[in-house]
Amino acid sequence: MTRAKRLFAAITALCVLGSAAVLLTRRETPVSLYAEMTAAAQQMEQCLSAIAAEKETRAIAIDPEDDPLHTGVIGSEYSPVTTTLGSLPAKRTSATLSMAALCVVLLDEMGVQAGDSVGACFSGSFPGLCVALLCACDALGVDVRYTASVGSSSYGGNQTQLCTPEMLWLLYRQGLISAPPFAVTPGGDNDRLENTGAAVFADEQAEAMIGRIRAAGMNYTVPETYTQSLSLREDGYGDIGAFISIGGHIAAMGLDGYGYELGYGVLQQDSAALTGDSGLLARYLARGTPALSLINIEALCGRYGLQFDPAAQSVPGEGGLYYRSEYLKPLLYPLLLAAAALLLLLWRETHTKQDHAMRGIRPLLDACCGEADKERRLSLVYSAWRIARQNGGPALEDILGQAQAARLRAAAETVRRRDADGSAAPAGIPDAIPDEVLDLLARYLRAGHIR
């Protein structure tokens, strides 16, 4: 084994050793917000238990197939207040406890801190996410002012026996969350339930639900116009440091639907011109207010490394979201230095070898320049190429092409055999090689093209 190969083997061994060291010394360290994230998830666990218990009290069945985690916040496929089709896996995922921890992370990414005030617009489609956000705000000590709507896509808070606003009011009355909705609106098209299933199902169910909401003391308001729907919320929020939208409420997304184009998660500042159809997401971003849009749950999970539609409920304080990977750097530094030193030696070894090769090639090329005998020039150039080839240089075909390389090799080998056995070379052999070909090969070799 050559010295260069031994150096290469040593570098490979060090790389393998370094990779093993990385794996063996990696340790998981809690993130800085671990306590708040865990507290939010634990609070959400209590909230879901309370909602599930209330459904049992009201004899509202919890479907074991639709809601295998028994969260209590998964609704029906259709109901009088169902607005649009919804994704059941997304609804189930939004009811996992890791969502509360994720909301802590997202609020922190927006720069929200303890004592800040935020405004939120909840559709009824993701009661699990609504609970998660409220628990995150409590864990961080954030004042949240929000509205909730009764309209919901399928499998959301669309059961008229216990809709999303009623769930949140229940949690507030039981002391499980710190803030109730300051207003409840119908939701759906124009925030007036204009696209719900009331035309198919009995209207009495929806009317009974609205009667309970009002009787409980909630501020149920039916906006007469889209502008009134916006004003109701902006006036109720007051001076806020961030805005949050959960689901696709028309007041947040806008009559033009531009809110969907802004993306999901923590949104980037947007400079698009506002119109009368613009929603709250676009309006607050235009003012420079941080905004968060909780839609596209599967993509959101992918971005933060959370499992989508898991088979088991997440455990507070456990999982990759709560930890970051750290490595014992003092152990890695010597390995990196040793690998760098060996790379330097390999580089010097390779270049030393090339220098030796060039020292053997240059005299041949120098002699070739002053040689008038074409046969002698052919032998000198060909010998120089053979030295270069032995030291990692290119094949003759790579320099001259297949045809010229074949002719030059045949001529040079013929001359070499004649010199070896004293036989006579066929006439005209050197002349078959054009001078330009010999000059090209000589220039190439003089340039030092050796790997």
KOLNUZA-255664 format. One record per residue (C-alpha): x, y negated, z negated. Coordinates in pm, whole numbers, padded with zeros to 5 digits, always signed. Example, Ala and Ser with C-alpha at 12.3 -4.5 7.8 and 13.67 -1.06 7.14 Angstrom:
BEGIN
+01230+00450-00780+01367+00106-00714
END
This chain:
BEGIN
+00000+00000+00000+00138-00341+00099+00182-00622-00151-00102-00817+00009-00338-00522-00023-00239-00474-00386-00315-00840-00455-00650-00810-00281-00736-00502-00488-00643-00688-00808-00866-00984-00713-01155-00746-00639-01106-00576-00975-01110-00912-01152-01432-01011-00973-01597-00687-01084-01468-00739-01437-01593-01098-01435-01938-00991-01315-01954-00733-01592-01846-00995-01846-02123-01228-01730-02384-00958-01776-02249-00836-02109-02199-01178-02267-02526-01334-02151-02753-01432-02436-03097-01584-02444-03125-01910-02639-03461-02073-02725-03532-02388-02524-03548-02720-02706-03930-02720-02706-03959-02362-02829-04143-02454-03149-04397-02674-02970-04452-02420-02692-04505-02140-02940-04741-02352-03150-04948-02441-02844-04975-02075-02739-05075-01968-03090-05338-02243-03105-05474-02134-02768-05497-01778-02897-05718-01897-03181-05930-02101-02940-05991-01808-02705-06087-01587-02997-06341-01848-03109-06493-01873-02758-06515-01494-02723-06680-01473-03067-06932-01740-02967-07022-01547-02653-07087-01239-02862-07304-01446-03097-07507-01574-02801-07523-01225-02648-07329-01334-02341-07162-01026-02199-06785-01036-02137-06727-00825-01827-06434-00585-01897-06346-00572-01528-06353-00946-01463-06208-01036-01804-05992-00740-01915-05799-00959-02161-06128-01047-02334-06051-01420-02324-06414-01529-02307-06341-01800-02051-06405-01598-01735-06747-01672-01589-06978-01520-01333-06946-01489-00957-07258-01705-00906-07478-01924-01124-07692-02238-01094-07386-02458-01154-07145-02274-00922-06998-02528-00680-06758-02333-00457-06588-01996-00427-06306-01940-00674-06020-01695-00721-06075-01445-01003-05699-01366-01041-05627-01740-01071-05896-01778-01337-05757-01483-01534-05403-01617-01510-05514-01960-01634-05645-01790-01949-05307-01644-02050-05133-01793-02353-04825-01876-02150-05030-02151-01983-05030-02349-02310-04651-02318-02329-04624-02420-01963-04837-02730-02027-04590-02834-02298-04310-02805-02041-04506-03000-01778-04594-03281-02019-04228-03306-02113-04130-03319-01745-04361-03618-01705-04184-03791-01992-04482-03767-02229-04377-03788-02594-04541-03775-02937-04769-04074-02991-04830-04131-02619-05180-04140-02471-05278-03947-02161-05599-03934-01958-05740-03613-01812-06015-03519-01570-06140-03161-01615-06355-02978-01367-06543-02686-01516-06354-02437-01300-06061-02364-01532-06174-02362-01895-05863-02164-01986-05636-02435-01847-05840-02704-02021-05786-02528-02353-05416-02478-02272-05361-02848-02202-05547-02962-02513-05342-02724-02729-05021-02852-02566-05118-03211-02641-05189-03121-03004-04855-02940-03034-04669-03246-02900-04870-03501-03100-05016-03658-02784-05346-03848-02779-05557-03704-02495-05869-03876-02361-06066-03664-02120-06387-03595-01937-06530-03250-01865-06782-03136-01606-07038-02858-01596-06994-02776-01227-06752-02491-01168-06627-02264-00894-06702-01894-00928-06555-01712-01229-06485-02042-01407-06693-02198-01682-07007-02155-01475-07228-01960-01716-07522-02181-01808-07542-02014-02151-07197-02155-02241-07033-02390-01991-06689-02549-02009-06794-02871-02193-06978-02660-02451-06668-02445-02504-06453-02752-02567-06716-02907-02796-06730-02582-02993-06351-02583-03041-06359-02946-03153-06640-02886-03402-06448-02589-03546-06133-02800-03587-05933-02595-03335-05860-02894-03108-05827-03256-03210-06028-03433-02939-06370-03386-02777-06458-03505-02426-06559-03871-02433-06795-03802-02142-06949-03504-01965-07055-03534-01599-07225-03293-01359-06923-03239-01133-06954-03090-00786-07012-03301-00477-07032-03673-00562-07009-03570-00929-07385-03501-00916-07400-03119-00873-07509-03164-00512-07341-02845-00388-07444-02600-00663-07660-02293-00657-07958-02465-00818-08151-02427-00494-08116-02050-00520-08130-01989-00894-08397-02111-01138-08352-02478-01221-08460-02414-01578-08123-02259-01663-07931-02572-01566-08186-02797-01735-08163-02598-02058-07783-02627-02050-07795-03004-02001-08048-03030-02283-07810-02847-02519-07522-03072-02419-07719-03386-02498-07862-03238-02819-07510-03155-02939-07418-03523-02920-07207-03519-02608-07221-03819-02374-07377-03660-02064-07366-03910-01778-07476-03876-01416-07283-04132-01205-07497-04305-00946-07204-04363-00710-06851-04241-00654-06717-04576-00772-06911-04538-01094-06760-04191-01144-06412-04344-01119-06492-04641-01344-06641-04417-01612-06311-04239-01646-06071-04530-01604-06259-04733-01864-06259-04439-02104-05889-04368-02058-05778-04721-02124-05402-04775-02128-05245-04433-02065-04891-04318-01998-04986-04023-01774-05282-03876-01588-05373-03507-01561-05620-03335-01329-05734-02977-01386-05910-02811-01093-06041-02996-00791-06276-03253-00940-06384-03501-00674-06301-03799-00897-05940-03681-00918-05894-03554-00562-06090-03830-00390-06367-03829-00134-06092-03806+00126-05938-03498-00043-05596-03664-00041-05530-03539-00393-05482-03189-00253-05214-03315-00015-05016-03451-00310-04933-03096-00417-04942-02926-00754-04759-02950-01083-04585-03276-01172-04640-03498-00868-04392-03727-00697-04466-04098-00679-04672-04175-00369-04690-04500-00176-04985-04421+00052-05231-04706+00088-05540-04672-00130-05892-04680+00010-06237-04672-00140-06227-04293-00102-05903-04251-00298-05917-04040-00613-05761-04090-00954-05445-03894-00872-05361-04129-00584-05466-04437-00781-05253-04364-01086-04953-04263-00877-04984-04591-00686-04960-04773-01020-04643-04585-01108-04817-04369-01369-04689-04007-01388-04949-03755-01275-04998-03381-01310-05226-03167-01093-05306-02818-01221-05421-02636-00908-05268-02359-00694-05207-02140-00999-05021-01864-00815-04764-02106-00673-04732-02279-01009-04655-01945-01175-04396-01869-00908-04226-02204-00965-04187-02143-01338-04125-01769-01334-04459-01663-01485-04643-01346-01391-04957-01401-01187-05266-01210-01301-05084-01002-01565-05234-00681-01700-05165-00779-02062-05201-01102-02257-04879-01298-02303-04727-01319-02650-04653-01662-02802-04279-01725-02817-04188-01439-02583-04090-01449-02217-03846-01625-01989-04025-01959-02014-03925-01988-02381-03555-01914-02331-03255-02015-02125-02956-01797-02041-02613-01883-02186-02276-01716-02138-01957-01692-02345-01754-01934-02134-01425-01889-02329-01420-01528-02208-01488-01623-01847-01225-01895-01817-00919-01660-01841-01070-01432-01580-01132-01724-01345-00778-01852-01397-00632-01506-01333-00839-01470-01016-00727-01815-00899-00361-01725-00965-00393-01402-00768-00562-01586-00482-00271-01828-00476-00023-01538-00466-00221-01372-00187-00222-01699+00009+00154-01739-00035+00212-01375+00055+00008-01409+00373+00173-01735+00477+00520-01602+00395+00451-01306+00617+00335-01539+00892+00646-01757+00849+00870-01451+00887+00678-01352+01196+00712-01699+01346+01084-01699+01275+01109-01388+01491+00881-01526+01761+01033-01873+01808+01376-01762+01938+01206-01543+02197+00984-01829+02309+01277-02073+02313+01475-01833+02530+01173-01793+02757+01159-02168+02826+01503-02175+02980+01485-01840+03156+01474-01848+03535+01440-01471+03580+01066-01393+03578+01117-01034+03469+01320-01155+03171+01052-01414+03087+00785-01143+03098+00982-00927+02852+01044-01217+02614+00681-01334+02603+00547-00981+02571+00788-00903+02286+00681-01222+02109+00316-01120+02142+00388-00773+01999+00544-00932+01689+00243-01161+01648+00004-00868+01693+00183-00668+01422+00129-00961+01186-00241-01004+01240-00238-01191+01569-00514-01153+01830-00536-00885+02095-00399-00968+02436-00751-00950+02581-00869-01219+02338-00606-01459+02474-00599-01383+02846-00917-01194+02920-00955-00827+03018-00820-00842+03373-00509-01055+03316-00430-00873+02991-00439-00537+03168-00207-00657+03447+00039-00819+03204+00046-00513+02977+00102-00277+03269+00386-00493+03406+00554-00536+03067+00533-00165+02981+00674-00074+03320+00972-00303+03260+01015-00161+02907+01018+00200+03037+01271+00113+03301+01497-00044+03041+01458+00266+02823+01531+00538+03081+01725+00342+03340+01474+00410+03616+01401+00159+03885+01096-00063+03845+00853-00086+04136+00920-00392+04344+00709-00700+04281+00588-00598+03934+00681-00928+03757+00555-01132+04052+00208-00982+04003+00180-01193+03688+00114-01563+03762+00344-01813+03591+00036-01985+03442-00053-01666+03253+00294-01641+03097+00285-02012+03010-00061-01977+02850+00050-01686+02633+00368-01866+02531+00180-02183+02433-00071-01981+02235+00201-01799+02041+00401-02116+01981+00092-02270+01820+00120-02003+01551-00213-01820+01598-00150-01547+01340-00410-01459+01076
END
